Amino acid sequence: MKQHADMGTVVRYVKGNVGKRVRIMENKGRNRVDVAEGVITNIYPCLFTIRLDDSSPAINKEISYTYTDVFTRDVELELCS
């Protein structure tokens, strides 16, 4: 995802990609980065949720991020093809 000019562009980007598969790169600090793939499932006024892929269909793991996380580049989203 490219650098955003303001928070509104982040919100529009996430809203426009609901239901699509994304790669999440989360900066954990001290040169640690977690990478996962999932689908953007829900959007809310202050945050959005992503259902992560897992080998077991019985376990559905959802994580949430705020739009500020994406704006400050603590979390980077990249569309999967």
Summary of the structure (lengths in Angstrom):
residues: 81
radius of gyration: 12.4
end to end distance: 13.8
largest distance: 39.9
contacts: 192
relative contact order: 0.27
helix: 19%
strand: 46%
